[in-house]
Amino acid sequence: MPLQDKIESGEFVALGELEPPKGADFSLFLSNANLVKGRVDALVVPEMANAVMKAGSLGGCMFLQNQGLETVLQVCCRDRNRLALQADLLAAAAMGIRNVMVVGGEDINTGDHHQARDVYDLDVLQLLEAIRELQAGRDMAGIGLRGAPRFFVGTAINAGATGGALNIELEELKQKIDLGVKFVVTTPVFDLFRFENLLKRMGTENVAVIPTVLLLKSAGMARYIDRNVRHIAIPPETIRAIQKAPDKVRHCIKLAGETVAALKDMGLAGVVISTIGWEDKIPQILDQAKV
């Protein structure tokens, strides 16, 4: 059953995040995908996450779809103008890619090509409007298409925003839903109490909420994220527990699995499991969560 049908029927979905390689050798990419085949409902393929140059999301999705795996294409405002974005979307539709996730993209300065130039010809809302027009059979110039694409459209939301930043996130979410967004993927969630408060303000009636569960690899990684990544807070007791655990990797898998289970119990649409190269741990996380 396609991802859209599962979500719309109320089935809890598990998505895996799978980074394309920095190179033309896709053998490890395929091996990692095969590790989770049958355990996840679709694979989210990031578009040069953290502005690090890698094979693109469209190429990664096409490669995996040819292997019989359903994917979620990330469409990023940072690197392409409106011509290229529309062209990529039409190509994706022609290749059978139905799930798209519109993202703004991280700042170029966080990546490995600091001389690159941001594009941002369109912002997220404008790109969502462009997708709506494409699905209505017209491009952004109002010219008719020979065959309109059909997409299940999603976007991202900053689950850790507070104060005025949160108000802006929620207001933009309303606009995104009006433009056809059906699912939102959150930034990584570690503090469930704080996340529950966000859900009360956000609501889940009009959009499928899919939080990201990030597998921590060590107490050092957890401390770094807590101190340096904006809008992501990791409870100090979580960091201490990892530090004290005799088998730290096993404990981190247990934490991720428990988070998945708790989010499922909240009645959410699903989760995205991000392991940053440890895709072989995804089945263990799902086993821990009994999903």
PyMOL commands that set and color helices and strands:
alter all, ss='L'
color gray80, all
select helices_A, chain A and resi 3-8+27-36+49-51+57-66+82-94+108-110+124-135+163-178+192-202+219-228+236-244+248-265+279-289
alter helices_A, ss='H'
color red, helices_A
select strands_A, chain A and resi 13-17+42-45+71-76+99-103+152-157+183-188+208-214+270-274
alter strands_A, ss='S'
color yellow, strands_A
deselect
rebuild
show_as cartoon
